[in-house]
């Protein structure tokens, strides 16, 4: 099928179901995003789209095809075929009867088009039957959609169609699907139209009344609804004049014997002048695809017939025209003219414009279509260039995204955007920020004991985990040099929680480092981490390889905290401790130490975060995580609450409520009401060992929770306050 059909299906899905649905559908069907109008695509592609659409939208095929038929009519109107469609006929019968002629005309532009054929049959009781023939099977549901839209838009009526019969007919080119529809047409008032009043061509009127003659003369068109033609008593035309006026006509009888021909067809096919010549000796029917018999021809009498001469010494000639059955003579009149699309074909068959009758519109068609074919070729080239440009734009966008990703890896996003816009970036002073340094313990010994590639793999694994954590805690990675890793919080975007973010990141990187194996010993690696808080100067340094760098004593002090730290410990300066001490972090004082270049300094070790779980620090997705203690207590205005502190191995037991929740979820029978849920929580709480339930008693001062002293086991108070967040446990 041509791309026009696929574009229509794409338009239908986008308009009715949205762009996202089309994107999913095109991915499932494995098709491209756009279709070129004059490009032929395999039928399998279109059928695959229909099949996947039915599955994706959960719509039966007959419903989707009917919907496509309605949309196809509107799509054709929007594509510029509105006027052409409106002029096909004054009523639905005439419209359908001229569809084949329209398809024949469109074949000039769509040369590989294989359109269906339509035939209208009026029964003796006035019923209208529509015969549909197609080489493509299973698509007949499109027809009711098209006809209903045509009747509604053009003839202000409503049509219902019922399938009476579906069969396959053996024609010259193989099996054709033949479907017969019963068509019922009603106007807006709901009255069924009686098609029996429509007289076939050839009905005679003996005379007109005086009033009808007056109306016909003085009021032309007033008798249009009751018009009947008036025929002469004899044909006022000489045989020679007829043969010259219609130089390519052929008359043949039921045995296909040629009885009469036009002068020019005799010149081109001299064998037709023989007395016993039969038409099938010299011509074959190529459209419609029927056998060369009077019976088959009469079945498609409303179709345009295309005949092709058998090739001998002359070039093949194609004729296009109308079959007219003459009942009284028992003969068929084929009024036709050569089927030509351009001047080149006119020359190829050995004809000239002078061989065509003056009244033959083929003269104009050849000249006009010559220009139209040139315009179509330009349009096709434009579509191809447009598609190439679209693909290039996609590739350019992908490369641009890669470039931006690399740039954002080197510089902060807003700094990089300023440089992209050609703006200069000035250095900035930041009054307070928190800087972190880390390195791998015994890294020099590891490098000396194994292959360089193993070192690369180890660092790549470790840095990938660290980089992920920088995104989770929204801090900026400054640089990595060898095994050293440097990040900062509060730069380049100032924030009040810079120390909290970096501290949580430090806890996360210590956990992540334990997941990386030492290539020498096969055990988890250990890192040293140092933090310091203070002012810095930050700016972009370099042009060929610009980097966002930090300057100031704060950088040096943070580096000293790392170098003077202990393996698998997070070393804090006193300034960082002051920022973290009231924020729920578990901190241990190290005491006075000698720091190179700084003298005596009081430092601390960060052990954990009492308010945030390990899953939260690592950015893991877990089900049913309870709200934080601070948020819950602030919401319910709780001033004091017992809370579990830590286990003997110094790792915090955060969110004990989550452990209870997971235990309840594992029960064979889960609670069904809130009271049952509270009872179940109390039962589970009673089974937890006493040493695990050791609690500190935080109190609220200045909006912070701090302190750690022994208290009672009142976590259930918190659980009950937070009961709404746990109601997902209920069955």
N, C-alpha and C positions, 0 to 999 in steps of 0.2 A: 504494500500500500504506500501511497505517497505520504510525505511528511505532513501534509495538510491534515490528514486523518489523525495522526498521532498528536499533532499540535492541538487539535480539537479535544482529544481525550485529556491531554494535559490541562487545557483551559477548564474543562469540566471539573476535574479533581480539585484544582486550585480554587475555583470560585465557590464550589459547594462544600469542600472539606478543608481547605487551607493549604498554604505552601508547605507546612511541615509534613502533612500527609503525602503530598506529591514527592517530597524528598525521600520519605521512607519507601514509597512505592517504586520510585525509579531505582533505588538501591536494591530492593528485593528483586525487581525484574532485570536488573543489570543493564539499564539503558542510560543514555546520555540525558543531559538536562534540557537540551534544545533540539528541535528538529527543523530541517530545511524544507521549505514548501515543495520544491520541485525535485527533491531527491526521493528515489524509490527505496523503501525499507521492506525487509522480509515480513511476510504476514505473521510469521512465528513471533516476531517482536511485539506486534500489536496484540495478538492473542495472549501472549504472556503478560502484557500489561493488564488486560481485562481480567485474566485469571487471578493475578496477584491483587488487583483492586477488589475483587469480590471477597477474597480471603481477608485482606486487611480491613476492609470496611464492614465485613460480615453482611454483605448484601447478595441476594441471589443473582445469578447471571442475567436472567430475563429482565429483572428490575433495572439493573445497571445498564443493559443495552437499550432499554426503552428510554431511560434517562439520557443516555448518550444521543439517541435519535432526536429528542427534543432540543438538546443543546447543539447538535450538529446543524440543525436548521437555523438557529440564532447565530451560530458561528459563521455560517455561510453569508447571512445577511450582513454581519459586521465586516466580513472580508470583501464586501463590495458587490455581491451577487444579488442584492435585494431587488433592484429593478428587473434584472433578468428573470428572477423567479416569479415576480408579480405578473409578468407578461406571458407566462406559459399558457394560461387559460383563464376563461371567465368563470369557471366553476371547477369543482374538485375533479370531476371526470376528465375534463379537458386538460387540467393540470397534470394528472397522472399520465394521460395519453401522450403528452409531449415530453415526459421525462427522458425517454430514450433518445429523442432528438437533442435534448440538452446535453446528455452524456456524449453524444457523437460530436457536438461542437466543442465540448471541453477536452475531447481527445486530441484536438489540435494543439492544445497547450500541454496536456498530460498524456503524452503519446503512449505510455505503457499502462494507461488506466484500464482496469478490467471491472467495469461497472455492472451492477445487476440490471435486469430488464423487468419492466412492468407492463402489464396488460389488464385493461378493464373489460369486464364482461357483464352485460345486463341480462338478467334472467327474465323469463316470460312474466313472472309475477312482480317485476319491477325492482328486484333486489340487485344490489351492486356487489360484484365480486372482484377482488383485486388479486391477480396472479403475479407472484413474485418468483423470479428465476435468478439463481446465482451459482457461481462456481464455488463460492465459499459457504461451507455448511455451518449451521448453528447461529447465524447472525440475523435471522429474520425478525427477531424481537426489536431490532432497530426501526423497522418499518412503521409500526404503530406510533412510536414516538415522533417520527418525522411527520406522518400524516395528521396526527392530532394537532401538532404545532402549526402546520400549514392551514388546516381548516380554521383554527382559532385566529391566526394572524391575518390571513388573506380573505377568508370567506365568512367571517363572523359567525361561525357555527362550531358545533361540537361533534366529534367523531369517536365512535367506539368500534373496535375491530376485534373479531373473533376468528381464531384459526379453525377452518373447516377441514382442511386436509393438508398433510405434509408428506411428500414423496420424493423419489429420485427418478429423473427421466434420462434415458440414454439419448444424448444428442451426438452430433458429429464429433465433438471434441471430448466426449466422455460424459460422466454422470453430472447432471445439474440438479440442484435442490429446487423443488417446486413446491411453494406454499400458497394455499388459497385462503384468502381472508374474506369474511363477510363484513362489509362496511355499512355501518348505520350512521347517517348524518342527520343532526338536528340543528335547527337554528336557535337563536338566543331565547325565543319564546318557548322552546321545548317541543315544537312540532316537528315530527319526522318528515324529512323531505321525500317526495315521491319521485323517484328517478324514472318511472315509466313514462312521464310526460315529456322526457327528452327524446325527440325523434332522431333516428339515425339519418345520416346523410343519404339523400336520394329519395326521400318521401316527396310526393307530388301534391301540388295544390291546384285544383282545377281552375279556380277563379277567386278574385278578391271582391269584397263588397265595395259599393261606392264610397261608404264612410272610410273603409280601410285604405282605398286609393287616395282619398283626400288627406288622411292622416300621414300616409307614406310620402306624399308630395310636399305638403306644407309643414309637417312636423316630423322630420327625419329622426329615426331612432325611437319614436314613441311606441312602435309595435315590436320593440326588440324582444320582449319576453314571449311574444306569440308569433315571432317571425317564422315563415315557411318560404323556401325558395321557389322561384318560378322558372321552369325549364322550357326551352323552345321545342316545337314539334319535330324539328329535324336539326341535324348538326350543320350549321352554316360555315363549313370549312372544307376546303379541298384537301385531298389526300397528300398532294405534293406540298401544299402550304404547311400542313401539320408536320410532315417529316422534316421540312426545313426549319420550322419554328422550334421543334424539339429534336435536335440533331442526334441525341444519344438515347432516345426512348426505345423500348423493346416491348412488343406484345407477344405473349406465348400462351398456349392452351394448357389443358390439364395434363397432357402428355409431354409438356415442356417443348413442344414444337414451336419454332419461331414463326409467327404469322406476319409481323410487321416490324421494321426497324427504322431509326433515324438515319439521315444521310451520312453523318460523320462516324457513327459507330460501324456502318458498313465499310467505310474507308479504312478504319483501323482494324476491324475484324472481318475480312472479306468472306470468310466461311459462313457467316450468317446469311449470305445471299442465296445459299443452296436451298433447294426445295424442301428437303427432309431434315434440315439442320435443327438440332435441339440445343436448348440454351446451356444444359449442363455439359455439353461437349466443349464449350469454349469458356465457361465461367463457373466459378464456385462461390458459395456464400461464405463470407468471413464474419459478417455481423447481420443479425443475431446468429448465434451458433446453432443453426438448425439444419436438418437434412433438406436437400433440394427437392422438395415435393410441394405441390399446391396446398396440401393439407397443413404442412408445417408452416408454410408462408402465411396462410390465412390465420393461423393461430397467433401470429405476431404481426397482423396487418397494420397495427398502429405504430410499429417500430420503423425506424429508418434502416433500410437495407443497404449493405455494402457488398458489392460483387467484385471479384478479382479475376481477370482473364488468365488462362493458362499461358505460360511463357513459351513462345516458339521463336520465330525470327524477330518478332517485335518485342519491345519492352513491355513488361507487365502493366496493364491498365486497371485501375480501380474505379468503379462507378458507385456513386452514392445517390440514393433517391427514395421515392415512395412507391409502394406497391398498391395498386387500385384494382379490386376485383370487379369485373364486369359480368354480372349474373346472366344477363340475356344472351351474351356471346359465349359464356363459359370460358373466358380468357382473362389473363392477368396483364394489366398495363404497368410497366415499370418506367416511371417518369424519373429520369436521372440525369446526372452530369458527372464529369470526371471528378474524382476525389483528389484534390490538390491542396497542398498547404503553403507552398511558396513558389517563386518563379523558377527555382532550380528543379523542382519536381515537374513543372510544366515542360521544361526543356528535356528532362530525362525521358519522359514518355513520348517525346516527339510531337508535342502539340504547341499551338500558338494561341494567343488571346483571341485571334480571329476565328478559331475553331469553336469557340464558345458563343452561344446565342447572346444577342444583345441584352435580352431580359434576364439572362442567367447571372445570379448574384455571385457565382463562383469567380467571375471577373474581379469584383470588388474584394471578395474574400482573400484571393491570392495576393493582391496588392497590399491589403491591410495587414494580413497575417505575416507578410514579409517583414514589416516594421515591428509587429508585435513579437515575433520570434527573437528579433534583435534585442528588444527591450527585456524579454524574459531572460535571455542569456546574461544581460547586464545585471538583472535582479538576482539571478542565481549566483553570479560572481560576487555580488555585494553580500549575499547571505553567507557564502563561504568565507569571505574576508571577515565578516562580522563574527562568525563562529571562531575563526582563527584568532581574532582579536580578543574574544572572550576567554579562550584558553590561555592566551599569552597573559591576559590580565590576571587570571587565576594563578599562573606560575609566578608572575611578578609579585602578587600579594603574598604568596607563600615565601618567596625569597625575602621580601620585605619583613615578614614576620620573623624569619630566621635572623635577619640582621638586627632587628629590634631586640630579640631575645639575647643575642650576644652583647649588644650595647647595654641592656639593662643588667646583664651579669657583671659588667665592668663598672657601671655608674648607677647611682640612684635614679629612679624612673623620672622624677621631675627635673633632675639635673640633665639627664640624657635628652629629654624633650626640649629643654632650652637650647642645648647644643645643636639638636636637629633643626631647630628654627633659626639657627644662625646667631643666637644671642650669646653674649659673653656671660660667664658665670663668675660672680665675685665670691671671694672667700668670706665665710661667715663665722662669727663668734657664737659659741653655745655655752651658756653659763653653767649648765650642769648636764652631765650624761654619764652613762656607765659603760666602761670598756672591759672586754673580756679577752684574755689570751689563754691558749691551751697548747700543750705539746705532748708528744708520746714519750713515756718513760723508757729510758735505755734505747732511744731510737738509733743512736750511733752504733751501738752494739748489734742491733738487728740488721742494719745496713751492711755491716761488715760480715755477717754470718750467712747471708742468703743472696740469691740472684736479684738484680735490679727489678726484673719484671714482677717478682713477688712483692717487692716494696710498692710498686705502682698499684698493683691490685689491692693491697692492704689500704693504702691511702685513699684510693678511689672509693672503696667500700665505706670507709669511715667518713670521708667528706660528703658522700651522697646522703648519708644519714644526718649529718650535721646540717647540710643545706636544707633538707626537708624541715628540720626543726626551726630554722630561721624564718621560714614562711609561717609556721604554726604560731610562733611567738612574736612575729612582726618586728624583727630587728634587722639591722643592716650588716651584711657580711662585708668587711673592709678588704681583707686579703688573706691569702694563704701562702706561706713561704716554707717549703719543705714540709715538716710535720707540724709547723706552727699554724694556728687558726685564730683569726682576730675578728671580733664582732663588736658592735656598739649599739646601745639603746639610747634613744633621744636625739639621734643625728641620722639623717639630715632633717627629720621631722620631729620637732620637740614634743615630748610627752611627759606627763607627771609620773607615769608608771615605768619609766625607763629601767630602774633598778629591779623592779619586780619581774619584768620581761626577761632581762638578762639572767637573773637568778634562776628562774624556771628553765630557761634555755640551758644553763650550766647543769642543772639536775638532769635534764633530758640527755645532754651529750655524754654525761657520765654513764647513764644507762645504755645509751646507744653504743658507746665504746666497748662495753662488755660483750656486745654481739659480734665484734670484729676479732678475728683470730690472729695471734702472733705467728708469722710464718716460720719462726725458728723453734719455739717451744710448743706450738699448737694450743696454747692457752689464750684466754681473752687478754687483749692488750689493756694497759693502764695509762691513764692520762693525768696530767697536772693541769689544774684550772686556777686562774687568778682573776679577781675582779677589783676594780677601783672606780670611784665616782668623783667627778670633778669637771672643771671647764676645759674646753678644747677650741682650737681654731681648725676649721675644715674647709677644703676647697679642691678644685680640679687642678692637677699638676700634669704637664706634658701636653703635646699636640699630636704627635704621631701615635702614641699609645697613652691616651689620657687616663688618669686614675684619680679616684676621689680619696684623698689622704687626710689624716688627722695629725695635728701638731700640738705639742704642749707637754707639760710635765705630767699630766694625767696619763698620757700614753706610756711614758717611761715608768711611772709608778705601777700601772696595771701589769706591765711586763715583769716588773720586779716581784709582784704578788705571785705570778705564775712560776718564775724561776726559784723562788724561795718556798714554794709550796711542797706538799707531800704527795706521793703517788695515790691516785684514786680519791683525792680530796679537792674540795673547792675552797680556795683561800680568799678571804675577804679582807679588804682594808677597813679601817675604822669608819671612813666616810660612807662606804657601802653598807656597813653594819648599821649605821644610824638610819639609813633609808629603809632597811629591811626589818629592824627589830620589832616594830609594831604591826607587821603585816602578816603574821601567822606563820613565819618561817622558823624552823628549828635550827638554832644557831648555837655553836659551842665556842667559847673563848679559848684562843690558843695562848695568849699572853704576849709578853714583850719578846721581840726577836730583833736581831741586827740585820738591817736591810742595806745592801750595797748602795752607796751614794745617798742614803736617806737616814742612816743612823738607827736608833731604837724606834720601833713601831709596834703598837698593839694591834694584833691581827686576830682573825676569827675563822672558823670552819663552818661552812653551810652544810647542814646535815639533811635537810628536807623541807617540804612544805606541808604544814599540818592541815591546810584547808583545801588542797587540790590533790586529786588522785594521780597515781602514776599514769593511768590511761589518759587523763587530761593533759598531763605534761608531754606525753609522747604523741598526742594527737590521735589516739586509737579510738575507733568507733566501738562503743559498747552499748548494749541494750539496757534501758531502764535506769540510767544514772540519776541518782537523786540530786536535788538542787544543793548548791553549796550551803554550808552552815550559816555563813554571814548573810547571804541573801534571804534565807528562810527566816532567820531570827530578826533581821531588820524588818521583814514584811509583817511579822506578828509582834513586833516591839518586845522581844525577849531580851532582858538585860543580862542574864547569867544562865549558863548551860554547861553541864558536864559533857566532856568529849574525850574519846580515846586518844592517847598520846602516841606511844610508839612501842614496838616490840623489842626484845633484848638485842636484836641485831641492828638496831638503830634505824631500821626502815619503817617509815610511818604506816600505821594502819588507817589509811584514809577511807572515808566513806564506808564505814562498817555497815551502814544501811544498805549499800549495794550488795554486800555479801549476803545479808539476810534476804534481800529480794531474789537473788539468784537461787538461794536455797529453797525459797517458796516456789519458784517456778519449776524446780525439779520434783516437787511433790506429785504423787500419783493423782491426788484429788486436791484441786486448788480452791481457795475460799471463794464464796459467791456474793458475800455482802461485806460492807465496811467493818461492822463489828467482828465478823469472822476473821477478817484480815488482821485486825488489831490483836485478837486472841492468838492467831497463828504467829504473829511477830513476837508476842510475849513468850510463847512456847519455844520458839527458835532461839530467842535471846537467853533463855534460862539454860540452854545447852552449851552456850559458849563458855570456854574456860575462864576462870576469874582473872588469871594473869593477862589474858588477851584483852579483858575489859577494863584494864587499869586506865583511869581517866584523869585528865587534867581538867581544871575548872577555869576556862577562859572567861573574862569579864569584858564588858564593852566600855571603852573609853575613847573619846574623840573619833568614834566611828571605826575603831580597829579592835581586833580580837587578839589578845596576847596572854602570856603567862602560862605556867604549867605546874600545877600542884595537884596532889591527890584529892580525889573527890568520890562521889557515889556514882553508881551505874544508872544514869538517867538519860541515856541515849534514846530510850523509848519515847521520852517527851518530844524529842526532835522528830522521831519517826512519825508520831501522831500529828505533829504540826505539818509534816510534809506528806501527809497521807494522800493528798490529792494527786501528787506526782506518782504514787504507787498504785493507783486504782486500775492501771492496765493489768495488774495481776489477777483481777477478778475475772471469773469465767463468765 
